[in-house]
Amino acid sequence: MMIGVLGILLVLLVVSFLFMQKAVFGKNPSGTRLERIMKSPNYRDGAFQNLSHTSVMAEDGSYWKMLKDYFNKPEFVIPPKELPSIKTDLKALNAEKPTIVWFGHSSYFIKSKDINILIDPVFSGSASPISVFVQAFKGADVYEVEDFPEIDILFLSHDHYDHLDYETILKLIPKVKKFYTSLGVGAHLEHWGVSPYKIVEFDWWETTKISDDILITATPARHFSGRGFVRAKSLWSSFVLSIHGYKLFLGGDSGYDSHFEEIGNKYGPFDIAMLENGQYNLLWHEIHTLPEETFMAAKYLKTKVLMPVHWAKFPLANHEWNEPIKRLKAAANAEIILTTPMIGEPVVIDSLYPDKVWWEF
């Protein structure tokens, strides 16, 4: 009997090992990339660290609680009908001022004059290494890679599946001039066929000048990374984008902490901040903001406009799908403009801030 059980366990281990060799899981940094990582002040004891002590799961949390929550979801974790959207012609978009088009969750396109920028693109219909899991809401996946013009700058904040999508990256490689990402994430990209000459990796507070009127700075976030069983081998970041006289904050994923105030003091005020607002849970409170904290983060960043992202596409938490925006609307005040575009609806800095309540159904 014991030999039989050990045999089954061995087979399961072998199958798991072979499955984890699939390209979708990427590759951990090695060689010169790892040598650079080991010199980072944010890398200690074999892993990247947050600025503050951060637990991926709360002290009173457990995987048993997470499993229990999973089987006791609210009724409308998934929208009861198809989400409304607008199909903007991205290839013909005119943008004298920075214009932002959101695609649900944390994927959005920015055009400023003749520069095309894409952030954390996920267009495969799923935020999981297994496509039948974590599927996009109906109506939330109306854009495809084929809809995009050539991309000058592609930002990747970190390597989680809902921000770094294997199938999307494969399709985008011929369209993208340069990938800008966090330390270590380039290992995945190279493994998938991206030329190392097209990859720029940042540690926190590092700046790259693209041109006289485009500057990129990587800034801290409070989160973690990992596509398999091992965490924190690559870094997670937010970004400050200065472009054509405007300043944008690209938030990535982050729990609430003092880094928002530090970034605001160093680089603010911002014309607009894209901040996560969704897929939160008190069990992992330190790595994702609650909606009320999202608004506080925006205040500390000193932003004129707040555009909430990280919602309305994937069921990654157990709140109702539109709870995040309802809570944020209740927490917000006139100090900051709150823009809430539909998927595909353009936001134009200093000109157009959609605020229609489209999620009440």
C-alpha positions as CSV (number, residue, x, y, z in Angstrom):
1,M,0.0,0.0,0.0
2,M,2.8,2.5,1.0
3,I,4.7,1.7,-2.2
4,G,1.6,2.4,-4.2
5,V,1.0,5.8,-2.5
6,L,4.6,6.8,-3.0
7,G,4.4,5.7,-6.7
8,I,1.3,7.9,-7.2
9,L,3.0,10.9,-5.5
10,L,6.1,10.4,-7.7
11,V,4.0,10.4,-10.8
12,L,2.2,13.5,-9.7
13,L,5.5,15.2,-9.0
14,V,6.9,14.3,-12.4
15,V,3.7,15.4,-14.2
16,S,3.8,18.7,-12.3
17,F,7.4,19.2,-13.1
18,L,6.9,18.6,-16.8
19,F,3.8,20.9,-16.8
20,M,5.8,23.7,-15.2
21,Q,8.3,23.5,-18.1
22,K,5.7,25.0,-20.5
23,A,6.7,28.3,-22.0
24,V,3.8,30.2,-20.5
25,F,5.5,30.0,-17.0
26,G,8.5,31.9,-18.3
27,K,12.0,31.7,-16.9
28,N,13.7,33.0,-13.8
29,P,16.7,35.4,-14.3
30,S,20.2,34.0,-14.8
31,G,23.6,35.1,-16.0
32,T,24.3,38.8,-16.4
33,R,20.7,39.7,-15.6
34,L,20.9,37.9,-12.3
35,E,24.2,39.5,-11.5
36,R,22.6,42.9,-12.0
37,I,19.7,41.9,-9.8
38,M,22.0,40.8,-7.0
39,K,23.4,44.3,-6.8
40,S,20.0,45.9,-6.3
41,P,19.3,47.4,-2.9
42,N,15.8,45.9,-3.1
43,Y,17.1,42.3,-3.5
44,R,18.0,40.5,-0.3
45,D,18.2,36.9,0.9
46,G,17.6,35.6,-2.7
47,A,14.4,37.6,-3.4
48,F,13.1,41.1,-4.0
49,Q,11.7,42.9,-1.0
50,N,9.1,45.6,-0.5
51,L,10.0,48.9,1.2
52,S,7.8,47.9,4.2
53,H,7.3,44.4,5.7
54,T,4.6,42.9,3.5
55,S,2.7,39.7,3.9
56,V,1.1,38.2,0.8
57,M,-1.6,36.8,3.1
58,A,-2.9,38.4,6.3
59,E,-1.7,36.9,9.7
60,D,-5.2,35.6,10.4
61,G,-5.6,34.3,6.8
62,S,-5.1,30.8,5.4
63,Y,-5.5,28.9,2.2
64,W,-8.4,27.2,3.8
65,K,-10.2,30.6,4.3
66,M,-9.4,31.4,0.7
67,L,-10.9,28.1,-0.5
68,K,-14.0,28.7,1.7
69,D,-14.5,32.2,0.3
70,Y,-14.1,30.8,-3.2
71,F,-17.1,28.5,-2.7
72,N,-19.1,31.2,-1.0
73,K,-18.9,34.0,-3.6
74,P,-21.4,36.8,-3.8
75,E,-24.0,36.5,-6.5
76,F,-22.5,39.0,-9.0
77,V,-18.8,38.4,-8.9
78,I,-19.4,38.1,-12.7
79,P,-21.6,40.7,-14.4
80,P,-25.2,39.5,-15.1
81,K,-24.9,40.7,-18.7
82,E,-22.4,41.8,-21.3
83,L,-20.4,44.9,-20.4
84,P,-20.9,48.0,-22.6
85,S,-17.9,49.1,-24.7
86,I,-16.8,51.5,-27.4
87,K,-14.6,50.3,-30.3
88,T,-12.2,53.1,-30.9
89,D,-10.1,53.0,-34.1
90,L,-6.7,52.9,-32.4
91,K,-4.8,53.1,-35.7
92,A,-6.6,56.3,-36.7
93,L,-6.6,58.0,-33.2
94,N,-5.7,61.7,-33.3
95,A,-4.0,62.8,-30.1
96,E,-2.5,66.2,-29.8
97,K,-2.8,65.7,-26.0
98,P,-2.2,62.4,-24.3
99,T,-5.2,60.2,-24.9
100,I,-5.9,57.1,-22.9
101,V,-8.0,54.1,-24.0
102,W,-8.7,51.5,-21.3
103,F,-9.4,47.8,-22.2
104,G,-10.6,46.6,-18.7
105,H,-8.4,45.5,-15.8
106,S,-4.9,47.0,-16.1
107,S,-4.5,47.1,-19.9
108,Y,-4.6,50.5,-21.5
109,F,-3.2,52.4,-24.6
110,I,-1.8,55.9,-24.5
111,K,-1.3,58.0,-27.6
112,S,0.5,61.3,-27.4
113,K,1.2,63.1,-30.7
114,D,2.8,60.3,-32.8
115,I,3.9,58.1,-29.9
116,N,2.0,54.9,-29.2
117,I,2.2,53.3,-25.7
118,L,0.7,50.1,-24.3
119,I,0.5,49.1,-20.7
120,D,0.2,45.5,-19.3
121,P,-1.6,44.1,-22.3
122,V,-3.8,41.0,-21.7
123,F,-5.9,40.1,-24.8
124,S,-6.0,36.3,-24.8
125,G,-9.3,36.1,-23.0
126,S,-7.8,34.7,-19.8
127,A,-5.6,35.7,-16.9
128,S,-4.3,32.2,-16.1
129,P,-1.7,29.8,-17.5
130,I,-4.7,27.5,-18.2
131,S,-7.0,29.3,-20.5
132,V,-10.3,27.8,-19.2
133,F,-9.7,29.6,-15.9
134,V,-10.1,33.3,-15.0
135,Q,-11.8,34.2,-18.2
136,A,-12.7,37.7,-19.2
137,F,-16.2,39.0,-18.6
138,K,-18.5,39.1,-21.6
139,G,-18.0,42.4,-23.4
140,A,-14.6,43.0,-21.7
141,D,-12.5,41.4,-24.4
142,V,-13.5,43.3,-27.5
143,Y,-10.0,44.4,-28.5
144,E,-7.4,42.2,-30.1
145,V,-3.7,42.6,-30.9
146,E,-4.6,43.2,-34.5
147,D,-6.4,46.4,-33.5
148,F,-3.2,48.1,-32.5
149,P,-0.8,50.2,-34.5
150,E,3.0,49.8,-34.1
151,I,3.9,50.3,-30.4
152,D,6.8,52.6,-29.5
153,I,6.8,51.8,-25.8
154,L,5.3,48.8,-24.0
155,F,5.3,48.9,-20.2
156,L,5.1,45.7,-18.1
157,S,4.7,46.4,-14.4
158,H,5.4,42.8,-13.2
159,D,5.1,39.2,-14.2
160,H,1.7,38.1,-12.9
161,Y,-0.7,36.5,-15.5
162,D,-3.2,39.4,-15.4
163,H,-0.4,41.8,-16.4
164,L,2.0,39.7,-18.4
165,D,0.2,37.5,-20.9
166,Y,2.2,35.0,-22.8
167,E,-0.1,34.7,-25.8
168,T,-0.5,38.4,-26.1
169,I,3.2,39.1,-26.0
170,L,3.9,36.5,-28.7
171,K,1.5,38.3,-31.0
172,L,2.8,41.8,-30.1
173,I,6.5,41.1,-30.6
174,P,6.6,42.2,-34.3
175,K,4.7,45.4,-33.4
176,V,6.7,46.6,-30.4
177,K,9.8,48.7,-30.8
178,K,10.9,48.5,-27.1
179,F,9.7,46.8,-23.9
180,Y,10.2,48.7,-20.6
181,T,9.8,46.6,-17.5
182,S,11.0,45.7,-14.0
183,L,14.3,44.0,-13.1
184,G,14.1,40.3,-14.0
185,V,11.0,40.4,-16.1
186,G,13.2,40.5,-19.2
187,A,14.1,36.8,-18.6
188,H,10.5,35.8,-19.5
189,L,10.5,38.0,-22.6
190,E,13.8,36.6,-23.9
191,H,12.5,33.1,-23.2
192,W,9.5,33.9,-25.4
193,G,11.6,35.3,-28.3
194,V,12.0,39.0,-27.6
195,S,15.4,40.3,-28.6
196,P,17.5,41.4,-25.5
197,Y,18.2,44.7,-27.4
198,K,14.5,45.5,-27.3
199,I,14.2,45.1,-23.5
200,V,15.0,47.8,-20.9
201,E,14.7,46.8,-17.2
202,F,14.4,49.2,-14.3
203,D,15.2,49.1,-10.6
204,W,13.1,51.5,-8.5
205,W,14.0,55.2,-8.9
206,E,15.9,54.5,-12.2
207,T,15.2,56.9,-15.1
208,T,15.6,56.5,-18.8
209,K,15.4,59.4,-21.3
210,I,13.6,58.4,-24.5
211,S,13.8,61.8,-26.1
212,D,13.9,65.4,-25.2
213,D,10.2,65.3,-24.2
214,I,9.8,61.7,-23.0
215,L,11.2,60.5,-19.7
216,I,10.4,57.2,-17.9
217,T,11.1,56.6,-14.2
218,A,10.4,53.3,-12.3
219,T,9.0,53.8,-8.9
220,P,8.1,51.5,-6.0
221,A,5.0,49.4,-5.5
222,R,4.0,47.2,-2.7
223,H,3.3,43.8,-4.2
224,F,5.1,40.6,-5.2
225,S,5.9,38.6,-8.3
226,G,6.1,35.0,-9.6
227,R,4.5,32.8,-12.3
228,G,5.1,29.4,-10.6
229,F,5.9,28.2,-7.1
230,V,8.8,30.6,-6.5
231,R,8.1,34.2,-5.7
232,A,10.0,37.5,-5.9
233,K,12.7,36.6,-8.4
234,S,11.7,39.6,-10.5
235,L,10.7,43.1,-9.4
236,W,7.3,44.8,-9.4
237,S,7.0,48.5,-10.2
238,S,4.9,51.5,-10.9
239,F,6.1,54.1,-13.5
240,V,6.2,57.9,-13.9
241,L,5.8,58.9,-17.6
242,S,6.7,62.4,-18.5
243,I,5.6,63.0,-22.1
244,H,5.1,66.2,-24.2
245,G,4.8,68.4,-21.1
246,Y,2.4,66.1,-19.2
247,K,3.0,63.8,-16.3
248,L,1.3,60.5,-15.9
249,F,1.5,57.9,-13.1
250,L,1.1,54.3,-14.2
251,G,0.4,52.5,-11.0
252,G,0.7,48.7,-11.6
253,D,-0.4,46.7,-8.6
254,S,0.2,47.9,-5.1
255,G,-1.0,47.8,-1.6
256,Y,-1.3,51.0,0.3
257,D,1.9,52.4,1.9
258,S,4.0,55.5,2.3
259,H,5.6,55.2,-1.1
260,F,2.7,57.0,-2.7
261,E,3.5,60.1,-0.7
262,E,7.2,59.8,-1.5
263,I,6.4,59.5,-5.2
264,G,4.1,62.4,-5.0
265,N,6.7,64.6,-3.3
266,K,9.4,63.6,-5.8
267,Y,7.5,63.7,-9.1
268,G,4.1,65.2,-8.5
269,P,1.8,66.8,-9.2
270,F,0.5,64.5,-11.9
271,D,-2.0,65.3,-14.6
272,I,-3.5,61.8,-14.3
273,A,-2.9,58.6,-12.2
274,M,-4.0,55.2,-13.3
275,L,-4.4,53.3,-10.0
276,E,-5.7,49.8,-9.2
277,N,-9.2,49.6,-7.8
278,G,-10.4,46.1,-7.6
279,Q,-9.6,42.4,-6.9
280,Y,-9.0,43.2,-3.2
281,N,-9.6,41.1,-0.2
282,L,-8.8,41.6,3.5
283,L,-6.9,38.3,3.3
284,W,-4.3,39.9,1.0
285,H,-4.8,43.5,2.1
286,E,-1.1,44.5,2.1
287,I,-0.7,43.8,-1.6
288,H,-3.8,45.4,-3.1
289,T,-5.5,48.7,-2.1
290,L,-9.1,48.9,-0.9
291,P,-11.1,51.5,-2.9
292,E,-10.9,54.1,-0.1
293,E,-7.1,53.6,0.0
294,T,-7.0,54.1,-3.8
295,F,-8.4,57.6,-3.3
296,M,-6.0,58.3,-0.5
297,A,-3.1,57.2,-2.7
298,A,-4.3,59.6,-5.4
299,K,-4.3,62.4,-2.9
300,Y,-0.8,61.7,-1.8
301,L,0.4,61.5,-5.4
302,K,-1.0,65.0,-5.9
303,T,-2.9,64.0,-9.1
304,K,-5.4,66.2,-10.8
305,V,-7.3,63.2,-12.2
306,L,-7.8,59.6,-11.0
307,M,-8.6,56.8,-13.5
308,P,-9.3,53.5,-11.7
309,V,-8.1,50.3,-13.3
310,H,-7.7,46.6,-12.3
311,W,-11.4,46.0,-12.4
312,A,-14.2,45.1,-14.9
313,K,-12.5,42.3,-16.7
314,F,-11.5,39.3,-14.6
315,P,-13.0,37.6,-11.5
316,L,-9.8,37.5,-9.3
317,A,-11.5,38.3,-5.9
318,N,-14.8,37.6,-4.2
319,H,-16.4,41.0,-4.2
320,E,-19.2,41.8,-6.6
321,W,-17.7,42.9,-10.0
322,N,-18.9,46.6,-9.7
323,E,-18.3,47.0,-5.9
324,P,-14.9,48.6,-6.4
325,I,-16.2,51.5,-8.5
326,K,-19.2,52.1,-6.2
327,R,-16.9,52.3,-3.1
328,L,-14.4,54.6,-4.9
329,K,-17.2,56.9,-6.0
330,A,-18.5,57.1,-2.4
331,A,-15.0,57.8,-1.1
332,A,-14.0,60.4,-3.7
333,N,-14.5,64.2,-3.4
334,A,-14.1,67.3,-5.6
335,E,-10.4,67.5,-4.8
336,I,-9.7,65.1,-7.6
337,I,-11.5,64.5,-10.9
338,L,-12.6,60.9,-11.1
339,T,-12.9,59.6,-14.7
340,T,-14.7,56.3,-15.3
341,P,-14.6,55.5,-19.0
342,M,-16.2,52.5,-20.5
343,I,-13.9,50.0,-22.1
344,G,-12.6,51.6,-25.3
345,E,-13.8,55.1,-24.5
346,P,-11.0,57.7,-24.9
347,V,-9.9,59.9,-22.0
348,V,-8.1,63.1,-23.2
349,I,-5.9,65.0,-20.7
350,D,-7.2,68.5,-20.0
351,S,-10.1,68.0,-22.4
352,L,-12.3,64.9,-21.9
353,Y,-12.9,62.9,-18.7
354,P,-15.9,60.5,-19.1
355,D,-17.8,60.0,-15.9
356,K,-21.0,58.2,-17.0
357,V,-22.3,55.6,-14.5
358,W,-22.4,52.7,-16.9
359,W,-21.9,49.8,-14.4
360,E,-25.4,49.9,-12.7
361,F,-27.1,46.7,-13.9
